[in-house]
Amino acid sequence: MRARRYSAAEVDAAVEALQAPGRLGHAQEVVTHAAPGLQRILNDALAQGGWFDEAHRAQIARATAVEDDEERLRAVDTLVAEETRLGMLVGVTVGFELARELQGESAPPASPEETPNPEEET
């Protein structure tokens, strides 16, 4: 079975719907249960993306070595924000695939030309 493709408008509407109070309750229960396995997947993805290699350690060293307190705080805040965004994106990707698995719609990895580009689907 071919995986369903979503338009940018459908994704925007779904994201808006997720903001409803109480909407994420069951999802939080599922994630809490799956947390150990999800943590391993996130760690693997970050490691494969180079976030635990020497370049990342160099970024940490640079940010923490800034002399001025305000500039150092800003550099560390920026690094943490970048890591948070990356973790969120990996988490959403994993969540998307987990939902497919739970619905019995698992699909083989898509080739780059099969991967939808929301900017093209408005």
N, C-alpha and C positions, 0 to 999 in steps of 0.2 A: 504494500500500500504506500503510495506517495504521500509524503508529509504535506499537510495543508500549508499554503502560503498566506500571509497576512498582509493587508495593505497598511500603509502608514496611518490612515484614518481609523482602521480597526484597532491598531495598537494604541493610538491616542485615546480612543474611547475606552478601551480596557484599562489603561493606566488611570484615567479619570475615575472609572468605576471602583478601582481599588482603594480610593480615598474615602469611601463610605465608612462611617463608624461601624466597628465590629466585623468588617469584611474579612480581615486577615486572621480571625480567631482560630479557625481550624487549621489554616496554613501554619500558624505559629506552633500548634501542637505537633503537626507532622514534622516540621523542621527541628523542633526540640528532640523528638524521637530519633531523627536521622542525623543529628549534629555530628557525632563522631565520624561517620562515613563522609559527610559533606566536608568536614574539616580536612580530611585526607585528600579529597578531590581538590579543594582550594589550595592546599599546600603544594600538591603536585603541579597544578596549573601555574602557580606563582614561581615555583622552581623552574619549570620549563620556560617560563617567560623571562627568566633571568633576574627575578626579584630577590634572590638569595645569593647572587654571585658577587664577585669582587666589585663590579661596577656599582651595584646597589650599596655595598659597604662603603665605597668611596663617596657616594652621595650622602650617606649618613655622616661620615667623617667631615665632609665639607660643611654640611649644615650645622653640625655641632661645634665646629671650630671657628665659626664667625665670632669676631671679638665683641662687636656691639650687641648688647643684650636684646634690643628690639629687633635688629636684623636677624640675629640667631633664632629668635622665637618665630619670626616670619618664615625663615628658611625651613625650620622644623615643621611648622604648621603646613607649609606647602607640600613637603614630602609626605606628611601623614595624610593630607587630603588626596594626593595622587595615589597613594596606596589604598586608601579607602575607596576611591572611585574604581580602581582596578578590581579590588575585592568584590565590590558591588556588581560590576559587569560580569565577572566570572560567576558570581552567585546567581545572577539572573539567568545566565546561559545554562548553568547546571539545573536551576529550577525549571526552566523551559523543557529541558530534556527529561528531567524527572517526571514532570507532568505527562509527557508523552509515554514514558514507560508505564506509569500508573494507569493510563488509559489504554494500554495495549497497542500503542501506535509507534513503537520504536522504529527508527529508520536508520539506515547506514549513514555514516558521515557524508554530508553534501560536499561536492566539489565546489571550488570557488565560483564557477560560473552558475551553479545552482543556488547559491546563497543569495537570498533576497536583499535588495538594497532599498530600505524604506524611502530614501530620498527620490527614487525613481518611481515609486508607487503612490502617488498622491491622488 
